[in-house]
Amino acid sequence: GSDCLVEGFYFTGAVNAGDGIYAEWNSPNIWADNLTIRHCLFDDEIDTAIQLEFVWYANIHDCSFEECDEYGIYVDTGGSGIAYAKIYDNKFMDCSTAAMSLLGGSSNNQIYQNSFWEGGAQVPVASVNVYLNTTGGGSNMVFDNWFACTLAGGNGDWADTCSSAATDAWINNHLVDGDNVLNP
């Protein structure tokens, strides 16, 4: 329902090969707006840590996503996007498919002060969208994040590990060899 707080949970082996949190607007009377998820840990026993569908005003912060089997935070292309979310101060470490994939028309979100690490981005193989993907939406602000990839020039660089919508604003994000002020 609306105005829900999930705080201080450790999502681990008790749910083997399942998802951690699934929030969805699902009928004329069931909403998932104003969802706050904070101070939680999602580990390698979880497939998708947080899946959001048609959720407005979510606030996800100070969570750790450690080797999730699929996604850290996910919005399905076939579903409805999220809007006006604030996703900040989180740590994404080696999520298998992607750290964060906000598809399905996700727009007007703020994504800031997160750190992203993916071992696959450190080897000479293209690592497509393993960090952050906001295509299919728009007007998202992505700023002051830390990405363990290089600016340009090889496999696993900024353009490989992230994708953006043309109307997004990706500003002052930090990479291993400098800051970037352009959309990937």
C-alpha positions as CSV (number, residue, x, y, z in Angstrom):
1,G,0.0,0.0,0.0
2,S,0.9,3.7,0.0
3,D,3.2,5.3,2.6
4,C,5.1,2.1,3.4
5,L,8.5,2.0,5.2
6,V,10.9,-1.0,4.9
7,E,13.9,-0.4,7.1
8,G,16.8,-2.4,8.4
9,F,16.1,-5.8,6.8
10,Y,18.7,-8.3,5.7
11,F,17.4,-10.1,2.6
12,T,19.4,-13.3,2.3
13,G,19.3,-17.1,2.1
14,A,15.8,-17.5,3.6
15,V,14.5,-16.6,0.1
16,N,16.5,-18.7,-2.3
17,A,16.3,-17.6,-5.9
18,G,13.5,-15.1,-5.2
19,D,13.0,-11.4,-5.2
20,G,13.4,-9.2,-2.2
21,I,10.8,-6.4,-2.5
22,Y,8.1,-6.1,-5.3
23,A,6.0,-2.9,-5.2
24,E,3.3,-2.3,-7.8
25,W,0.2,-0.2,-8.4
26,N,-2.2,-2.9,-9.2
27,S,-5.8,-1.7,-9.2
28,P,-7.9,1.4,-8.8
29,N,-7.5,1.1,-5.0
30,I,-4.1,-0.4,-4.5
31,W,-1.1,1.9,-4.7
32,A,2.6,1.7,-3.9
33,D,3.3,5.4,-3.8
34,N,5.6,7.0,-1.2
35,L,7.5,3.8,-0.6
36,T,10.6,4.2,1.5
37,I,13.3,1.5,1.6
38,R,16.4,2.3,3.7
39,H,19.2,0.7,5.6
40,C,18.6,-2.7,4.0
41,L,21.1,-5.4,2.7
42,F,20.4,-7.6,-0.3
43,D,22.8,-10.4,-0.9
44,D,23.7,-13.1,-3.5
45,E,20.7,-15.3,-2.6
46,I,18.3,-12.7,-4.0
47,D,17.5,-12.6,-7.7
48,T,16.1,-9.0,-8.0
49,A,16.5,-7.0,-4.8
50,I,13.8,-4.3,-5.5
51,Q,11.3,-4.4,-8.4
52,L,9.1,-1.3,-8.9
53,E,6.1,-1.0,-11.2
54,F,4.1,2.3,-11.5
55,V,5.4,3.6,-8.2
56,W,5.6,7.3,-7.6
57,Y,7.7,9.2,-5.0
58,A,9.8,6.2,-3.9
59,N,12.8,6.9,-1.6
60,I,15.5,4.3,-1.6
61,H,18.7,5.1,0.3
62,D,21.5,3.7,2.3
63,C,21.0,0.1,1.0
64,S,23.7,-2.3,0.0
65,F,23.2,-4.6,-3.0
66,E,25.8,-7.4,-2.8
67,E,26.1,-9.7,-5.8
68,C,22.3,-10.0,-6.5
69,D,21.7,-12.7,-9.0
70,E,19.9,-10.4,-11.5
71,Y,19.2,-6.7,-10.6
72,G,19.7,-4.4,-7.7
73,I,16.7,-2.1,-8.6
74,Y,14.6,-3.0,-11.6
75,V,11.6,-1.6,-13.5
76,D,10.3,-3.8,-16.3
77,T,10.0,-2.6,-19.9
78,G,6.6,-4.2,-20.2
79,G,5.3,-2.5,-17.0
80,S,4.8,1.1,-16.1
81,G,7.8,3.2,-15.1
82,I,8.4,4.9,-11.8
83,A,8.4,8.7,-11.3
84,Y,9.7,11.3,-8.9
85,A,11.9,8.7,-7.0
86,K,15.0,9.6,-5.1
87,I,17.6,6.8,-5.2
88,Y,20.7,7.8,-3.3
89,D,23.6,6.8,-1.0
90,N,23.4,3.1,-2.1
91,K,26.2,0.6,-2.9
92,F,25.9,-1.8,-5.8
93,M,28.5,-4.5,-5.9
94,D,28.6,-7.1,-8.7
95,C,24.9,-7.4,-9.5
96,S,24.9,-10.1,-12.2
97,T,22.6,-8.5,-14.9
98,A,22.6,-4.9,-13.8
99,A,22.9,-2.7,-10.7
100,M,19.9,-0.5,-11.7
101,S,17.7,-0.8,-14.8
102,L,14.9,1.8,-14.8
103,L,12.9,1.1,-18.0
104,G,9.2,1.1,-18.9
105,G,9.0,4.9,-19.1
106,S,10.6,5.8,-15.8
107,S,10.9,9.6,-15.6
108,N,11.6,12.6,-13.4
109,N,13.8,10.6,-11.0
110,Q,16.9,11.7,-9.1
111,I,19.7,9.2,-8.8
112,Y,22.7,10.5,-6.8
113,Q,25.6,9.7,-4.5
114,N,25.5,5.9,-5.3
115,S,28.6,3.8,-5.9
116,F,28.7,1.1,-8.6
117,W,31.2,-1.8,-8.9
118,E,31.0,-4.6,-11.3
119,G,33.9,-7.0,-11.8
120,G,32.9,-7.6,-15.4
121,A,33.5,-4.0,-16.2
122,Q,37.2,-4.5,-15.2
123,V,38.0,-7.0,-17.8
124,P,38.5,-6.4,-21.6
125,V,35.0,-7.4,-22.6
126,A,32.1,-5.1,-23.3
127,S,29.9,-5.0,-20.2
128,V,26.6,-3.7,-21.5
129,N,24.5,-1.7,-19.1
130,V,25.8,-3.4,-16.0
131,Y,25.6,-0.2,-13.9
132,L,22.7,2.0,-14.9
133,N,20.2,2.1,-17.7
134,T,17.4,4.7,-18.0
135,T,16.5,4.3,-21.6
136,G,12.8,4.3,-22.5
137,G,12.1,7.1,-19.9
138,G,13.3,10.6,-19.7
139,S,14.0,13.7,-17.6
140,N,15.9,11.8,-15.0
141,M,18.7,13.5,-13.1
142,V,21.8,11.3,-12.5
143,F,24.5,13.1,-10.7
144,D,27.4,12.8,-8.2
145,N,27.6,9.0,-8.5
146,W,30.8,6.9,-8.5
147,F,31.3,4.3,-11.3
148,A,34.2,1.8,-11.4
149,C,34.7,2.3,-15.2
150,T,36.7,4.5,-17.5
151,L,35.6,7.5,-19.5
152,A,36.1,6.1,-23.0
153,G,38.3,4.1,-25.2
154,G,37.7,0.5,-24.5
155,N,35.4,-2.3,-23.5
156,G,33.8,-1.8,-20.1
157,D,33.9,2.0,-20.4
158,W,31.2,4.6,-19.6
159,A,29.4,4.1,-22.9
160,D,29.3,0.3,-22.3
161,T,28.3,0.2,-18.7
162,C,25.5,2.8,-18.7
163,S,22.7,4.0,-21.1
164,S,20.5,7.0,-20.8
165,A,17.5,8.6,-22.4
166,A,18.2,11.6,-24.6
167,T,16.3,13.9,-22.2
168,D,18.1,12.8,-19.0
169,A,20.7,15.0,-17.3
170,W,23.8,13.0,-16.2
171,I,26.1,15.5,-14.6
172,N,29.3,15.4,-12.5
173,N,29.5,11.6,-12.2
174,H,32.9,10.3,-11.1
175,L,34.7,7.5,-13.0
176,V,38.1,5.9,-12.3
177,D,40.0,8.3,-14.7
178,G,38.0,11.5,-14.3
179,D,34.6,13.1,-14.0
180,N,32.0,13.0,-16.7
181,V,29.4,15.7,-17.5
182,L,27.7,14.0,-20.5
183,N,25.1,11.3,-20.9
184,P,26.5,7.9,-21.8
